[in-house]
Amino acid sequence: MQETESIDEYILQHIDPESDYLKALYRDTHVKLLRPRMASGHLQGRMLKMFVKMIRPRQILEIGTYSGYSALCLAEGLSEGGMLHTFEINDEQEDFTRPWLEKSPFADKIRFYIGDALELVPDLGVTFDLAFIDGDKRKYYEMTLAHLSEGGYMIADNTLWDGHVLEQPRNTDAQTIGIKAFNDLVAKDERVEKVILPLRDGLTIIRKK
């Protein structure tokens, strides 16, 4: 589509506004953290909240907390009694992220873990109705699927990787190759239904049959 930036701005002007708290977090993410583009941002954040409102999960799993923007949007959509379990493998991220989560209006709906979800999630004994994977998708796919309820949803982020999935193998880096392998895996997996939305870097919506 032509005039992409203008279209993006038009969209942002015609969806629910970003809260002052999320604006401040997004700004702080860009000032203090490396790779701030990893933060979900206004449009994707409102989309995540809407997914939660539509699916109405009791338990949500997030893999890859980063600065906490997406976690706050997921928690915002939760009904009373719902809980988000969000995992960040980089322990250097904790000092930035934990205060933003704990001081937020949704702190009572968020449990924040530092460590590898692959090792920690099985010990929780929780079955999730929705999972948002922003980490290494191939690494976490089977574990997440095993702890997802029947009819539950998994959302995988960055699955179009800014269009790099169209590049020939000889021109791609290891991360691009990994994302393409994940997309191929999900496409062939008959245990799930799936669709890819071309939002930002791509969101794959996966439903466990």
MARBA-3410 file (N, C-alpha, C, O; in Angstrom, 1 decimal):
209
0.9,-1.2,0.0,0.0,0.0,0.0,0.9,1.2,0.0,1.9,1.3,0.7 ~ 0.5,2.2,-0.8,1.3,3.5,-0.9,1.0,4.3,0.4,0.0,4.1,1.1 ~ 1.9,5.3,0.6,1.8,6.2,1.7,1.6,5.5,3.0,0.7,5.8,3.8 ~ 2.5,4.5,3.3,2.3,3.7,4.5,2.3,4.5,5.8,1.5,4.2,6.7 ~ 3.2,5.4,5.9,3.3,6.2,7.1,2.0,7.0,7.3,1.5,7.2,8.4
1.4,7.6,6.2,0.2,8.3,6.3,-1.0,7.4,6.8,-1.8,7.8,7.6 ~ -1.0,6.2,6.2,-2.0,5.2,6.6,-1.9,4.9,8.1,-2.9,4.8,8.8 ~ -0.6,4.6,8.5,-0.4,4.3,9.9,-0.9,5.4,10.8,-1.5,5.1,11.8 ~ -0.6,6.6,10.5,-1.0,7.7,11.3,-2.5,7.9,11.3,-3.1,8.2,12.3 ~ -3.2,7.6,10.2,-4.6,7.6,10.1,-5.2,6.6,11.0,-6.2,6.8,11.7
-4.7,5.4,11.0,-5.1,4.3,11.9,-5.0,4.7,13.3,-6.0,4.5,14.1 ~ -3.9,5.2,13.7,-3.7,5.6,15.1,-4.7,6.7,15.6,-5.0,6.8,16.8 ~ -5.1,7.5,14.6,-6.1,8.6,15.0,-7.5,8.1,15.1,-8.4,8.8,15.5 ~ -7.7,6.8,14.7,-9.1,6.3,14.6,-9.2,5.0,15.4,-10.2,4.2,15.2 ~ -8.3,4.8,16.4,-8.5,3.7,17.3,-8.4,4.2,18.8,-8.2,5.4,19.0
-8.7,3.3,19.7,-8.6,3.8,21.1,-7.3,4.4,21.4,-6.2,3.9,21.0 ~ -7.3,5.5,22.2,-6.0,6.2,22.5,-5.1,5.4,23.4,-5.5,4.5,24.1 ~ -3.8,5.7,23.3,-2.8,5.1,24.2,-2.9,5.9,25.5,-2.9,7.1,25.6 ~ -2.8,5.1,26.6,-2.9,5.8,28.0,-1.6,6.6,28.2,-0.6,6.3,27.6 ~ -1.7,7.5,29.1,-0.5,8.3,29.5,0.6,7.4,30.0,1.8,7.7,29.8
0.2,6.4,30.8,1.2,5.5,31.4,1.9,4.7,30.3,3.1,4.6,30.4 ~ 1.2,4.2,29.3,1.9,3.5,28.2,2.7,4.5,27.3,3.8,4.1,26.9 ~ 2.3,5.7,27.1,3.1,6.7,26.4,4.4,6.9,27.2,5.5,7.0,26.5 ~ 4.3,7.0,28.5,5.5,7.3,29.3,6.5,6.0,29.2,7.7,6.2,29.1 ~ 5.9,4.9,29.3,6.7,3.6,29.2,7.4,3.5,27.8,8.6,3.2,27.7
6.6,3.8,26.8,7.2,3.7,25.4,8.3,4.7,25.2,9.3,4.4,24.6 ~ 8.1,5.9,25.7,9.1,7.0,25.7,10.4,6.5,26.4,11.5,6.7,26.0 ~ 10.2,6.0,27.6,11.3,5.6,28.5,12.0,4.4,27.8,13.3,4.3,28.0 ~ 11.3,3.5,27.2,11.9,2.4,26.5,12.9,2.9,25.4,14.0,2.4,25.3 ~ 12.5,3.9,24.7,13.3,4.5,23.6,14.5,5.2,24.1,15.6,5.3,23.5
14.4,5.8,25.3,15.5,6.6,25.9,16.5,5.7,26.5,17.7,6.0,26.5 ~ 16.1,4.6,27.2,17.0,3.9,28.1,17.4,2.5,27.6,18.3,1.9,28.1 ~ 16.7,1.9,26.6,16.9,0.5,26.3,17.5,0.4,24.8,17.2,1.2,24.0 ~ 18.3,-0.6,24.6,18.7,-1.0,23.3,17.5,-1.7,22.6,16.6,-2.3,23.2 ~ 17.5,-1.6,21.3,16.4,-2.2,20.4,15.0,-1.8,20.9,14.2,-2.7,21.1
14.7,-0.5,21.0,13.3,-0.1,21.5,12.2,-0.5,20.5,11.1,-0.6,20.9 ~ 12.6,-0.9,19.3,11.6,-1.3,18.3,10.9,-2.6,18.8,9.8,-2.9,18.3 ~ 11.5,-3.3,19.7,10.9,-4.5,20.2,9.7,-4.3,21.0,8.8,-5.2,21.2 ~ 9.5,-3.1,21.5,8.2,-2.8,22.2,7.0,-2.8,21.3,7.2,-2.3,20.1 ~ 5.9,-3.2,21.8,4.8,-3.4,20.9,4.2,-2.1,20.3,4.0,-2.1,19.1
4.1,-1.1,21.1,3.6,0.1,20.5,2.1,0.2,20.5,1.4,-0.7,20.9 ~ 1.6,1.4,20.2,0.1,1.8,20.3,-0.8,0.8,19.6,-1.7,0.2,20.2 ~ -0.6,0.6,18.2,-1.5,-0.2,17.5,-1.5,-1.7,17.9,-2.6,-2.2,18.2 ~ -0.3,-2.2,18.0,-0.3,-3.6,18.4,-0.8,-3.8,19.9,-1.4,-4.8,20.2 ~ -0.5,-2.8,20.7,-1.0,-2.9,22.1,-2.5,-2.9,22.2,-3.1,-3.7,22.9
-3.2,-2.1,21.4,-4.6,-2.1,21.4,-5.2,-3.4,20.8,-6.2,-3.9,21.2 ~ -4.4,-3.9,19.8,-4.8,-5.2,19.2,-4.8,-6.3,20.2,-5.7,-7.2,20.3 ~ -3.7,-6.3,21.0,-3.5,-7.4,22.0,-4.7,-7.3,23.1,-5.2,-8.3,23.5 ~ -5.0,-6.1,23.5,-6.0,-5.9,24.5,-7.4,-6.4,23.9,-8.1,-7.1,24.6 ~ -7.6,-6.1,22.6,-8.8,-6.5,21.9,-8.9,-8.1,21.9,-10.0,-8.7,22.1
-7.8,-8.7,21.5,-7.7,-10.2,21.5,-8.1,-10.8,22.9,-8.9,-11.7,22.9 ~ -7.6,-10.2,23.9,-7.9,-10.7,25.3,-9.4,-10.5,25.5,-10.1,-11.4,26.1 ~ -10.0,-9.4,25.2,-11.4,-9.1,25.4,-12.2,-10.1,24.6,-13.3,-10.6,25.0 ~ -11.8,-10.5,23.4,-12.5,-11.4,22.5,-12.4,-12.8,23.0,-13.4,-13.6,23.1 ~ -11.2,-13.3,23.4,-11.0,-14.6,23.8,-11.4,-14.9,25.2,-11.8,-16.0,25.6
-11.3,-13.9,26.1,-11.7,-14.0,27.5,-10.9,-15.1,28.2,-11.6,-15.9,28.9 ~ -9.6,-15.0,28.2,-8.8,-16.1,28.9,-8.8,-15.9,30.4,-8.9,-14.7,30.8 ~ -8.7,-16.9,31.1,-8.4,-16.9,32.5,-6.9,-16.7,32.8,-6.5,-16.0,33.8 ~ -6.1,-17.5,32.1,-4.7,-17.5,32.3,-4.0,-17.2,30.9,-4.3,-17.8,29.9 ~ -3.1,-16.2,31.0,-2.3,-15.8,29.8,-0.8,-16.1,30.1,-0.3,-15.8,31.1
-0.2,-16.6,29.1,1.3,-16.8,29.1,1.9,-15.8,28.1,1.5,-15.7,27.0 ~ 2.9,-15.1,28.6,3.7,-14.2,27.7,5.2,-14.6,27.8,5.7,-14.7,28.9 ~ 5.8,-14.9,26.6,7.2,-15.2,26.6,8.0,-14.1,25.9,7.8,-13.9,24.7 ~ 8.7,-13.3,26.7,9.4,-12.2,26.1,8.8,-10.9,26.6,8.1,-10.2,25.9 ~ 9.1,-10.5,27.9,8.4,-9.3,28.5,9.0,-8.0,27.9,8.3,-7.1,27.7
10.3,-8.0,27.7,11.1,-6.8,27.3,10.8,-5.7,28.3,11.0,-5.8,29.5 ~ 10.2,-4.6,27.8,10.0,-3.4,28.7,8.7,-3.5,29.4,8.4,-2.7,30.3 ~ 7.8,-4.4,29.0,6.5,-4.6,29.7,5.3,-4.0,29.0,4.2,-4.1,29.5 ~ 5.5,-3.4,27.8,4.4,-2.7,27.1,3.3,-3.7,26.8,2.2,-3.5,27.1 ~ 3.7,-4.8,26.1,2.7,-5.8,25.7,2.1,-6.4,26.9,0.9,-6.7,26.9
2.8,-6.6,28.0,2.3,-7.2,29.2,1.2,-6.4,29.7,0.1,-6.9,30.2 ~ 1.4,-5.1,29.8,0.4,-4.2,30.3,-0.9,-4.2,29.5,-2.0,-4.1,30.0 ~ -0.7,-4.3,28.2,-1.9,-4.3,27.2,-2.7,-5.6,27.4,-3.9,-5.6,27.4 ~ -2.0,-6.7,27.5,-2.6,-8.0,27.8,-3.4,-8.0,29.1,-4.5,-8.4,29.2 ~ -2.7,-7.5,30.1,-3.4,-7.5,31.5,-4.6,-6.5,31.5,-5.5,-6.8,32.2
-4.5,-5.5,30.7,-5.6,-4.5,30.7,-6.9,-5.1,30.2,-8.0,-4.7,30.6 ~ -6.8,-6.1,29.3,-7.9,-6.7,28.8,-8.5,-7.9,29.6,-9.6,-8.3,29.3 ~ -7.8,-8.3,30.7,-8.2,-9.4,31.5,-9.5,-9.0,32.3,-9.6,-7.9,32.8 ~ -10.4,-10.0,32.5,-11.5,-9.9,33.4,-11.1,-10.1,34.8,-9.9,-10.5,35.1 ~ -11.9,-9.8,35.7,-11.6,-10.0,37.1,-11.3,-11.5,37.4,-12.0,-12.4,37.0
-10.2,-11.7,38.1,-9.7,-13.0,38.4,-8.7,-13.6,37.4,-8.1,-14.6,37.7 ~ -8.6,-12.9,36.3,-7.6,-13.4,35.3,-6.2,-13.0,35.7,-6.0,-12.1,36.5 ~ -5.2,-13.8,35.1,-3.8,-13.6,35.5,-2.9,-13.7,34.2,-3.1,-14.6,33.4 ~ -2.0,-12.8,34.1,-0.9,-12.9,33.1,0.4,-13.3,33.8,0.8,-12.8,34.8 ~ 1.0,-14.4,33.2,2.3,-14.8,33.6,3.3,-14.5,32.5,3.2,-15.0,31.4
4.2,-13.5,32.8,5.1,-13.1,31.7,6.5,-13.4,32.1,7.0,-13.1,33.2 ~ 7.3,-13.9,31.1,8.6,-14.4,31.3,9.6,-13.6,30.5,9.5,-13.4,29.3 ~ 10.7,-13.2,31.2,11.8,-12.5,30.5,13.1,-13.2,30.8,13.5,-13.4,32.0 ~ 13.8,-13.7,29.8,15.0,-14.5,30.0,16.2,-13.7,30.3,17.2,-14.2,30.9 ~ 16.2,-12.4,30.0,17.4,-11.5,30.2,17.3,-10.8,31.6,16.5,-9.9,31.8
18.1,-11.3,32.5,18.0,-10.8,33.9,18.4,-9.3,34.0,18.0,-8.7,35.0 ~ 19.1,-8.8,33.0,19.5,-7.4,33.0,18.3,-6.5,32.7,18.4,-5.3,32.9 ~ 17.2,-7.1,32.3,16.0,-6.3,32.0,15.2,-6.0,33.2,14.3,-5.1,33.2 ~ 15.4,-6.8,34.3,14.5,-6.7,35.4,14.4,-5.3,36.1,13.3,-4.9,36.4 ~ 15.6,-4.7,36.3,15.6,-3.4,37.0,14.7,-2.3,36.2,14.1,-1.5,36.9
14.7,-2.4,34.9,13.8,-1.5,34.2,12.4,-1.9,34.2,11.5,-1.1,34.5 ~ 12.1,-3.1,33.9,10.7,-3.6,33.7,9.9,-3.8,34.9,8.7,-3.4,34.9 ~ 10.5,-4.4,36.0,9.6,-4.7,37.1,8.9,-3.4,37.7,7.8,-3.5,38.1 ~ 9.6,-2.3,37.9,8.9,-1.1,38.5,7.7,-0.7,37.6,6.7,-0.3,38.1 ~ 7.9,-0.8,36.3,6.8,-0.3,35.4,5.6,-1.3,35.5,4.5,-0.8,35.5
5.8,-2.5,35.7,4.7,-3.5,35.9,4.1,-3.3,37.3,2.9,-3.3,37.4 ~ 4.9,-3.2,38.3,4.4,-3.2,39.7,3.7,-1.8,40.1,2.9,-1.8,41.0 ~ 4.0,-0.8,39.3,3.4,0.5,39.6,2.2,0.8,38.7,1.6,1.8,38.8 ~ 1.9,-0.2,37.8,0.8,0.0,36.8,-0.5,-0.2,37.5,-0.6,-0.8,38.6 ~ -1.6,0.2,36.8,-3.0,-0.1,37.3,-3.3,-1.6,37.3,-4.3,-2.0,37.9
-2.5,-2.4,36.6,-2.8,-3.8,36.4,-1.9,-4.7,37.2,-1.8,-5.9,36.8 ~ -1.2,-4.2,38.1,-0.1,-5.0,38.8,-0.7,-6.2,39.5,0.0,-7.2,39.5 ~ -1.9,-6.2,39.9,-2.5,-7.4,40.6,-2.9,-8.5,39.6,-3.2,-9.6,40.0 ~ -2.8,-8.2,38.3,-3.1,-9.2,37.3,-1.8,-9.7,36.6,-1.9,-10.5,35.6 ~ -0.6,-9.3,37.1,0.6,-9.7,36.4,1.6,-10.4,37.4,1.8,-9.9,38.5
2.1,-11.5,36.9,3.2,-12.2,37.6,4.4,-12.2,36.7,4.3,-12.8,35.6 ~ 5.4,-11.6,37.1,6.6,-11.4,36.3,7.7,-12.3,36.8,8.1,-12.3,37.9 ~ 8.3,-13.1,35.8,9.3,-14.1,36.1,10.6,-13.7,35.3,10.5,-13.4,34.1 ~ 11.7,-13.9,35.9,13.0,-13.8,35.2,13.6,-15.2,35.1,13.8,-15.9,36.1 ~ 13.8,-15.6,33.9,14.3,-16.9,33.7,13.8,-17.5,32.4,13.0,-16.8,31.7
14.2,-18.7,32.0,13.8,-19.3,30.8,12.4,-20.0,31.0,12.2,-20.9,31.8 ~ 11.4,-19.5,30.2,10.1,-20.1,30.3,10.1,-21.6,30.0,9.2,-22.3,30.5 ~ 11.0,-22.0,29.2,11.0,-23.5,28.8,11.2,-24.3,30.1,10.7,-25.4,30.2 ~ 12.0,-23.8,31.0,12.2,-24.5,32.3,11.2,-24.2,33.4,10.9,-25.1,34.2 ~ 10.7,-23.0,33.4,9.8,-22.5,34.5,8.4,-22.8,34.3,7.7,-23.2,35.3
7.9,-22.7,33.1,6.4,-22.9,32.9,5.9,-24.3,33.3,4.9,-24.4,33.9 ~ 6.6,-25.4,32.9,6.1,-26.7,33.3,5.9,-26.9,34.8,5.0,-27.7,35.2 ~ 6.7,-26.1,35.6,6.5,-26.3,37.1,5.4,-25.5,37.6,5.0,-25.6,38.8 ~ 4.8,-24.6,36.8,3.7,-23.8,37.4,2.4,-24.6,37.5,1.6,-24.3,38.4 ~ 2.2,-25.6,36.7,1.0,-26.4,36.8,-0.2,-25.6,36.3,-1.4,-25.9,36.7
0.0,-24.7,35.4,-1.1,-23.8,34.9,-1.4,-24.2,33.4,-0.5,-24.4,32.6 ~ -2.7,-24.2,33.1,-3.1,-24.4,31.7,-3.5,-23.0,31.2,-4.4,-22.3,31.8 ~ -3.0,-22.6,30.1,-3.2,-21.2,29.6,-4.3,-21.2,28.4,-4.4,-22.2,27.7 ~ -5.1,-20.2,28.4,-6.1,-20.0,27.4,-5.6,-19.2,26.2,-6.1,-19.2,25.1 ~ -4.5,-18.4,26.5,-3.9,-17.5,25.5,-2.4,-17.4,25.8,-2.0,-17.3,26.9
-1.6,-17.5,24.7,-0.2,-17.3,24.9,0.3,-16.3,23.8,-0.1,-16.4,22.7 ~ 1.2,-15.4,24.2,1.8,-14.4,23.3,3.3,-14.7,23.3,4.0,-14.5,24.4 ~ 3.8,-15.1,22.2,5.3,-15.5,22.1,6.0,-14.4,21.4,5.8,-14.2,20.2 ~ 6.9,-13.7,22.1,7.7,-12.7,21.5,9.2,-13.1,21.6,10.1,-12.3,21.3 ~ 9.4,-14.3,22.0,10.8,-14.8,22.1,11.1,-15.8,20.9,10.4,-15.6,19.9
12.0,-16.7,21.1,12.4,-17.6,20.1,11.2,-18.6,19.8,11.0,-19.5,20.7 ~ 10.5,-18.4,18.8,9.2,-19.1,18.5,9.4,-20.7,18.4,8.7,-21.4,18.9 ~ 10.5,-21.0,17.6,10.7,-22.5,17.5,11.0,-23.2,18.8,10.6,-24.3,19.1 ~ 11.8,-22.5,19.6,12.2,-23.0,20.9,11.0,-23.3,21.8,11.0,-24.2,22.6 ~ 10.0,-22.4,21.8,8.9,-22.4,22.8,7.6,-23.0,22.2,6.7,-23.2,23.0
7.6,-23.3,21.0,6.3,-23.7,20.4,5.7,-24.9,21.0,4.5,-24.9,21.4 ~ 6.4,-26.0,21.1,5.9,-27.3,21.6,5.5,-27.2,23.0,4.5,-27.7,23.5 ~ 6.4,-26.5,23.8,6.1,-26.4,25.2,4.8,-25.6,25.4,4.0,-25.9,26.2 ~ 4.7,-24.5,24.7,3.5,-23.7,24.8,2.3,-24.4,24.4,1.2,-24.3,25.1 ~ 2.3,-25.1,23.3,1.2,-25.9,22.8,0.8,-26.9,23.9,-0.4,-27.2,24.1
1.7,-27.5,24.5,1.4,-28.6,25.5,0.7,-28.0,26.7,-0.1,-28.7,27.4 ~ 0.9,-26.7,27.0,0.3,-26.1,28.2,-0.9,-25.2,27.8,-1.3,-24.3,28.6 ~ -1.4,-25.3,26.6,-2.5,-24.5,26.1,-3.8,-25.3,26.2,-3.8,-26.5,25.9 ~ -4.8,-24.7,26.6,-6.1,-25.4,26.7,-6.6,-25.8,25.3,-6.2,-25.2,24.3 ~ -7.5,-26.8,25.3,-8.1,-27.1,24.0,-9.0,-25.9,23.5,-9.8,-25.4,24.3
-8.8,-25.5,22.3,-9.4,-24.3,21.8,-8.7,-23.0,22.2,-9.2,-21.9,21.9 ~ -7.6,-23.1,22.9,-6.8,-22.0,23.3,-6.0,-21.4,22.1,-5.9,-22.0,21.1 ~ -5.6,-20.2,22.3,-4.9,-19.4,21.2,-3.5,-19.1,21.6,-3.1,-18.8,22.7 ~ -2.6,-19.1,20.6,-1.2,-18.7,20.6,-1.0,-17.6,19.6,-1.4,-17.7,18.5 ~ -0.4,-16.5,20.0,-0.1,-15.4,19.1,1.4,-15.3,19.0,2.1,-15.1,20.0
2.0,-15.5,17.8,3.4,-15.4,17.6,3.8,-14.1,16.9,3.2,-13.8,15.9 ~ 4.7,-13.3,17.5,5.0,-12.0,17.0,6.2,-12.1,16.0,7.0,-13.1,16.1 ~ 6.4,-11.1,15.2,7.5,-11.0,14.2,7.6,-12.1,13.2,8.7,-12.4,12.8 ~ 6.5,-12.6,12.8,6.6,-13.8,11.9,6.8,-13.4,10.4,7.0,-14.3,9.6 ~ 6.7,-12.2,10.1,7.1,-11.7,8.7,8.4,-11.0,8.7,9.0,-10.8,7.6
8.9,-10.6,9.9,10.3,-10.2,10.0,10.6,-9.1,9.0,11.7,-9.1,8.3 ~ 9.8,-8.1,8.9,10.0,-6.9,8.1,10.2,-7.3,6.6,10.9,-6.7,5.9 ~ 9.5,-8.4,6.2,9.6,-8.9,4.8,10.8,-9.8,4.5,10.9,-10.3,3.4 ~ 11.7,-10.0,5.5,12.9,-10.8,5.2,12.6,-12.3,5.0,13.4,-13.0,4.5 ~ 11.4,-12.7,5.3,11.0,-14.1,5.1,10.9,-14.4,3.6,10.9,-15.6,3.2
10.9,-13.4,2.8,10.9,-13.6,1.3,12.2,-13.7,0.7,12.4,-14.1,-0.5 ~ 13.3,-13.5,1.5,14.6,-13.5,0.9,15.1,-15.0,0.7,14.6,-15.9,1.4 ~ 16.0,-15.2,-0.2,16.5,-16.5,-0.5,17.5,-16.9,0.7,18.1,-16.1,1.3 ~ 17.5,-18.2,1.0,18.3,-18.7,2.1,19.7,-18.2,2.2,20.3,-17.9,3.2 ~ 20.4,-18.1,1.0,21.8,-17.7,1.0,22.0,-16.2,1.4,23.1,-15.8,1.8
20.9,-15.5,1.4,21.0,-14.1,1.8,20.5,-13.7,3.2,20.5,-12.6,3.6 ~ 20.1,-14.8,3.9,19.4,-14.5,5.2,20.3,-14.9,6.4,21.2,-15.7,6.3 ~ 20.1,-14.2,7.5,20.8,-14.5,8.7,20.1,-15.7,9.5,19.1,-16.1,9.1 ~ 20.8,-16.1,10.6,20.2,-17.2,11.3,18.8,-16.9,11.9,18.0,-17.8,11.9 ~ 18.6,-15.7,12.3,17.3,-15.4,12.9,16.2,-15.4,11.9,15.1,-15.9,12.1
16.5,-14.9,10.7,15.5,-15.0,9.6,15.2,-16.5,9.2,14.1,-16.8,9.0 ~ 16.3,-17.3,9.1,16.1,-18.7,8.8,15.2,-19.4,9.9,14.4,-20.2,9.5 ~ 15.4,-19.0,11.1,14.7,-19.6,12.2,13.2,-19.2,12.1,12.3,-20.0,12.3 ~ 12.9,-17.9,11.8,11.5,-17.5,11.7,10.8,-18.2,10.5,9.7,-18.6,10.6 ~ 11.5,-18.4,9.4,11.0,-19.1,8.2,10.7,-20.5,8.6,9.7,-21.1,8.2
11.6,-21.2,9.3,11.4,-22.5,9.8,10.2,-22.7,10.7,9.4,-23.6,10.6 ~ 10.0,-21.7,11.6,8.8,-21.7,12.5,7.6,-21.6,11.6,6.6,-22.3,11.9 ~ 7.5,-20.7,10.7,6.4,-20.5,9.8,6.0,-21.8,9.1,4.9,-22.1,9.0 ~ 7.0,-22.4,8.6,6.8,-23.7,7.9,6.3,-24.8,8.8,5.4,-25.5,8.4 ~ 6.8,-24.8,10.0,6.4,-25.8,11.0,4.9,-25.6,11.3,4.1,-26.6,11.3
4.5,-24.4,11.6,3.1,-24.1,12.0,2.2,-24.4,10.8,1.1,-24.9,11.0 ~ 2.6,-24.0,9.6,1.8,-24.2,8.4,1.4,-25.7,8.2,0.4,-26.0,7.7 ~ 2.4,-26.6,8.6,2.2,-28.0,8.3,1.5,-28.7,9.5,1.2,-29.9,9.5 ~ 1.4,-28.0,10.7,0.9,-28.6,11.9,-0.6,-28.8,11.9,-1.3,-27.8,12.0 ~ -1.1,-30.0,11.8,-2.5,-30.2,11.7,-3.2,-30.2,13.0,-4.4,-30.3,13.1
-2.5,-30.0,14.1,-3.0,-29.9,15.4,-3.6,-28.5,15.7,-4.4,-28.3,16.7 ~ -3.3,-27.6,14.8,-3.7,-26.2,15.0,-4.4,-25.6,13.7,-4.1,-26.0,12.6 ~ -5.2,-24.5,13.9,-5.6,-23.6,12.9,-4.7,-22.4,12.9,-4.3,-22.0,14.0 ~ -4.5,-21.8,11.8,-3.6,-20.6,11.8,-3.8,-19.6,10.7,-4.3,-20.0,9.7 ~ -3.5,-18.3,11.0,-3.6,-17.3,10.1,-2.6,-16.2,10.4,-2.3,-16.0,11.6
-2.0,-15.6,9.4,-1.0,-14.6,9.6,-1.6,-13.2,9.3,-2.1,-13.0,8.2 ~ -1.4,-12.3,10.2,-1.9,-10.9,10.0,-0.7,-10.0,9.7,0.3,-10.1,10.4 ~ -0.7,-9.3,8.6,0.5,-8.4,8.3,0.5,-7.1,9.1,0.6,-6.0,8.5 ~ 0.5,-7.2,10.4,0.5,-6.1,11.3,2.0,-5.9,11.8,2.5,-6.9,12.4 ~ 2.5,-4.8,11.6,3.9,-4.5,11.9,4.8,-5.6,11.3,4.9,-5.7,10.1
5.5,-6.4,12.2,6.4,-7.5,11.6,5.7,-8.8,11.5,6.3,-9.8,11.2 ~ 4.4,-8.8,11.5,3.6,-10.0,11.3,3.2,-10.6,12.6,4.0,-10.9,13.5 ~ 1.9,-11.0,12.8,1.4,-11.7,13.9,0.7,-13.0,13.4,-0.2,-12.9,12.5 ~ 1.1,-14.1,13.9,0.5,-15.4,13.5,-0.5,-15.8,14.6,0.0,-15.9,15.8 ~ -1.7,-15.9,14.3,-2.8,-16.3,15.3,-3.0,-17.8,15.1,-3.3,-18.3,14.0
-2.7,-18.6,16.2,-2.8,-20.0,16.1,-3.8,-20.5,17.1,-3.8,-20.1,18.3 ~ -4.7,-21.4,16.7,-5.7,-22.0,17.6,-5.5,-23.5,17.7,-5.5,-24.2,16.7 ~ -5.4,-23.9,19.0,-5.2,-25.3,19.2,-6.6,-26.0,19.0,-7.6,-25.7,19.7 ~ -6.6,-27.1,18.2,-7.9,-27.8,17.9,-8.3,-28.6,19.1,-9.4,-29.3,19.1
END
